[in-house]
Amino acid sequence: MGGGSPCASCKLLRRRCTKDCIFAPFFPADDPHKFAIVHKVFGASNVSKMLQELPAQQRGDAVSSLVYEANARMRDPVYGCVGAISFLQNQVSQLQMQLAVAQAEILCIQMQHRDGAAHQLTAAAAGADHQLLDHHHQQQMVVDAADAAASFLMQNGGGGGGGGPAAQLMSSYGSPVAGGGGVVHYAAAQEHLKRESLWT
């Protein structure tokens, strides 16, 4: 290289390194192993031809690829870099399968949580409906009992200006359908009628 130390390729090949040496920019003298492995796998003449056929701006990337492929070929003489690529592709496939399984498990868990929440809401709604029906049934029983008491008092009170037993009981115990005390008034009216029947 114009009076300097020769590049790794010229030093290995034992030739004079000129200023226009195609190997000098890519194979420095302080890294002789780099050119030695490329020369062993591909041959110096083949590497020189490949570099000369490429534009100057692409030669650096080409040398990096040649070094990588040469190292792979030394590790695996049969498959070389193809074996490494196949190994990486298999790893990618396995990871994709694991990811799909994990996503399916997450979906199943989400569906179970949704079903559980829907079941709880349905049970809560059913309980509320049952309580509402029980409350309506109790109210209907109170109204039926009050109606029966009023009908009984009216039948046994006779006519005549509101002075019979029915009017007295209604005025004494109040209307059987009035408010929450209707059941108490109805029970009191029944007790009064029982006492009256003992004397008549």
C-alpha positions as CSV (number, residue, x, y, z in Angstrom):
1,M,0.0,0.0,0.0
2,G,2.5,2.6,-1.2
3,G,5.3,1.8,1.2
4,G,3.0,0.9,4.1
5,S,2.3,-2.6,5.6
6,P,0.5,-4.9,3.1
7,C,-3.1,-5.8,3.7
8,A,-4.1,-9.2,5.2
9,S,-4.8,-10.7,1.8
10,C,-1.5,-9.6,0.2
11,K,0.4,-10.7,3.3
12,L,-1.2,-14.1,3.3
13,L,-0.7,-14.5,-0.5
14,R,2.8,-13.1,-0.2
15,R,2.5,-10.5,-2.9
16,R,3.1,-6.8,-3.2
17,C,0.1,-4.7,-2.0
18,T,-0.6,-1.8,-4.5
19,K,-2.5,1.3,-3.8
20,D,-5.4,0.1,-5.9
21,C,-5.6,-3.4,-4.2
22,I,-9.2,-4.4,-4.1
23,F,-8.8,-6.3,-0.7
24,A,-7.0,-3.5,1.2
25,P,-10.1,-1.5,2.3
26,F,-11.9,-4.6,3.7
27,F,-9.1,-6.8,5.0
28,P,-6.8,-4.8,7.2
29,A,-3.4,-6.2,8.3
30,D,-4.4,-6.3,12.0
31,D,-7.2,-8.9,11.3
32,P,-5.6,-11.7,9.3
33,H,-8.1,-14.3,10.3
34,K,-10.9,-12.4,8.5
35,F,-9.3,-12.9,5.1
36,A,-7.9,-16.3,5.9
37,I,-11.3,-17.9,6.5
38,V,-12.8,-16.2,3.4
39,H,-9.9,-17.4,1.3
40,K,-10.2,-20.9,2.6
41,V,-13.9,-21.3,1.8
42,F,-14.2,-19.2,-1.4
43,G,-10.7,-18.6,-2.7
44,A,-9.0,-15.3,-3.2
45,S,-9.5,-15.2,-7.0
46,N,-13.3,-15.8,-6.6
47,V,-13.6,-13.1,-4.0
48,S,-11.7,-10.7,-6.1
49,K,-14.0,-11.3,-9.1
50,M,-17.1,-10.9,-7.0
51,L,-15.9,-7.6,-5.6
52,Q,-14.8,-6.2,-9.0
53,E,-18.3,-6.9,-10.4
54,L,-20.0,-4.9,-7.7
55,P,-20.2,-1.1,-7.3
56,A,-17.8,0.4,-4.8
57,Q,-20.6,1.3,-2.3
58,Q,-21.8,-2.3,-2.2
59,R,-18.5,-4.0,-1.7
60,G,-18.4,-3.6,2.1
61,D,-21.8,-5.4,2.6
62,A,-20.6,-8.1,0.2
63,V,-17.5,-8.7,2.3
64,S,-19.5,-8.9,5.5
65,S,-21.8,-11.5,3.9
66,L,-18.8,-13.5,2.7
67,V,-17.2,-13.5,6.1
68,Y,-20.5,-14.6,7.7
69,E,-21.0,-17.4,5.2
70,A,-17.4,-18.6,5.6
71,N,-17.7,-18.8,9.4
72,A,-20.9,-20.7,9.1
73,R,-19.4,-23.1,6.6
74,M,-16.5,-23.7,9.0
75,R,-18.9,-24.5,11.8
76,D,-21.2,-26.7,9.6
77,P,-19.4,-27.9,6.5
78,V,-22.5,-29.6,5.2
79,Y,-25.2,-26.9,5.5
80,G,-23.3,-23.8,6.3
81,C,-25.4,-20.7,6.8
82,V,-28.4,-22.6,5.4
83,G,-28.4,-24.7,8.5
84,A,-28.3,-21.6,10.8
85,I,-31.2,-20.1,8.8
86,S,-33.2,-23.3,9.1
87,F,-32.6,-23.4,12.8
88,L,-33.7,-19.8,13.3
89,Q,-36.8,-20.5,11.2
90,N,-37.7,-23.5,13.3
91,Q,-37.4,-21.4,16.4
92,V,-39.7,-18.7,14.9
93,S,-42.3,-21.4,14.1
94,Q,-42.1,-22.8,17.7
95,L,-42.5,-19.4,19.2
96,Q,-45.4,-18.6,16.9
97,M,-47.1,-21.8,18.0
98,Q,-46.5,-21.0,21.7
99,L,-47.9,-17.5,21.1
100,A,-51.1,-19.0,19.5
101,V,-51.6,-21.4,22.4
102,A,-51.2,-18.6,24.9
103,Q,-53.7,-16.4,23.1
104,A,-56.2,-19.3,23.0
105,E,-55.8,-19.8,26.7
106,I,-56.3,-16.1,27.4
107,L,-59.5,-16.2,25.3
108,C,-60.8,-19.2,27.2
109,I,-60.2,-17.5,30.5
110,Q,-61.9,-14.3,29.3
111,M,-65.0,-16.3,28.2
112,Q,-65.1,-18.1,31.5
113,H,-65.1,-14.8,33.4
114,R,-67.8,-13.4,31.1
115,D,-70.0,-16.5,31.7
116,G,-69.5,-16.3,35.4
117,A,-70.5,-12.7,35.5
118,A,-73.5,-13.4,33.4
119,H,-74.6,-16.2,35.7
120,Q,-74.2,-14.0,38.7
121,L,-76.3,-11.3,37.1
122,T,-79.0,-13.9,36.1
123,A,-79.1,-15.3,39.6
124,A,-79.3,-11.8,41.1
125,A,-82.2,-10.9,38.8
126,A,-84.0,-14.1,39.6
127,G,-83.7,-13.5,43.3
128,A,-85.0,-10.0,42.9
129,D,-88.0,-11.2,40.9
130,H,-88.7,-13.9,43.5
131,Q,-88.6,-11.3,46.3
132,L,-90.9,-9.0,44.3
133,L,-93.4,-11.9,43.7
134,D,-93.4,-12.8,47.4
135,H,-94.0,-9.1,48.4
136,H,-96.9,-9.0,45.9
137,H,-98.3,-12.3,47.2
138,Q,-98.2,-11.0,50.8
139,Q,-100.0,-7.8,49.8
140,Q,-102.6,-9.8,47.9
141,M,-103.2,-12.0,51.0
142,V,-103.7,-8.9,53.2
143,V,-106.2,-7.4,50.7
144,D,-108.1,-10.7,50.4
145,A,-108.3,-11.1,54.2
146,A,-109.5,-7.5,54.6
147,D,-112.1,-8.0,51.9
148,A,-113.4,-11.2,53.6
149,A,-113.6,-9.4,57.0
150,A,-115.5,-6.5,55.5
151,S,-117.9,-8.8,53.7
152,F,-118.5,-10.8,56.8
153,L,-119.2,-7.7,58.9
154,M,-121.6,-6.3,56.3
155,Q,-123.6,-9.6,56.1
156,N,-124.0,-9.8,59.9
157,G,-124.4,-6.2,60.6
158,G,-127.9,-5.8,59.1
159,G,-129.4,-2.5,57.8
160,G,-130.5,0.5,59.5
161,G,-128.6,3.7,59.5
162,G,-125.1,2.4,60.3
163,G,-125.9,1.4,63.8
164,G,-125.3,-2.4,63.5
165,P,-122.3,-4.5,64.5
166,A,-120.6,-4.0,61.2
167,A,-120.6,-0.2,61.5
168,Q,-119.5,-0.4,65.1
169,L,-116.6,-2.7,64.2
170,M,-115.6,-0.6,61.2
171,S,-115.5,2.5,63.4
172,S,-113.8,0.7,66.3
173,Y,-111.1,-1.1,64.4
174,G,-110.8,0.9,61.2
175,S,-110.9,-0.2,57.6
176,P,-109.2,-3.5,57.1
177,V,-107.5,-2.4,53.9
178,A,-106.1,0.9,55.3
179,G,-102.4,0.8,55.4
180,G,-100.1,-1.8,57.1
181,G,-102.4,-2.1,60.1
182,G,-105.2,-3.9,58.2
183,V,-104.2,-7.3,59.3
184,V,-104.1,-6.2,63.0
185,H,-107.6,-4.6,62.6
186,Y,-108.9,-7.8,60.9
187,A,-107.5,-10.0,63.7
188,A,-109.1,-7.7,66.4
189,A,-112.4,-7.9,64.5
190,Q,-112.3,-11.6,64.4
191,E,-111.6,-11.8,68.2
192,H,-114.5,-9.4,68.8
193,L,-116.9,-11.6,66.7
194,K,-115.8,-14.7,68.6
195,R,-116.7,-13.0,71.9
196,E,-120.0,-11.8,70.5
197,S,-120.9,-15.3,69.4
198,L,-120.4,-16.6,72.9
199,W,-123.1,-14.3,74.3
200,T,-125.6,-14.8,71.5
